[in-house]
Amino acid sequence: MESVSCVQILEIPCHTLDDLLAFEAKLQDDLPTLYAFQNLMEKMPYITLQKFLSGCLKYCMDDTVANKCSWEGKNNNLAVGDFTLLNVIQECARKKFPEARSADINGAMRKWFHYAKDRCRRKLTKDSAAS
């Protein structure tokens, strides 16, 4: 019998906005999924706040999805600031880094979404150079 990983059950990372919205709905509606996701995020091995938040977010969605999102939904992007997914990551960050202020956590997450466009551009340039 083939073993199924937690990531396969959670169906992450999300590769489309539809995937992200479906995952968000599942987190809101299904407690076992919420607990599995929380458990997975708590086990992320990063030792700095910035790396922890970036690692968790990257684990959840690729940059093409992040590029279509923003904290408040500016520029016709999907507003994700109140998503359960991000609330779970924030709570895990508070537990792992109790000295971190909420403003630091929120600011780092906002920046991660803000710089998604640059990461997509770099990846495209790198992929073009490799061809």
HELIX and SHEET records of a PDB file:
HELIX    1   1 CYS A    6  LEU A   10  1                                   5    
HELIX    2   2 LEU A   17  ASP A   29  1                                  13    
HELIX    3   3 LEU A   31  GLU A   42  1                                  12    
HELIX    4   4 LEU A   49  CYS A   60  1                                  12    
HELIX    5   5 ASP A   63  ALA A   66  1                                   4    
HELIX    6   6 LYS A   74  ASN A   76  5                                   3    
HELIX    7   7 THR A   84  LYS A   96  1                                  13    
HELIX    8   8 SER A  102  HIS A  114  1                                  13    
HELIX    9   9 ALA A  116  ALA A  130  1                                  15    
SHEET    1   A 2 CYS A  69  SER A  70  0                                        
SHEET    2   A 2 LEU A  78  ALA A  79  1                                        
END                                                                             
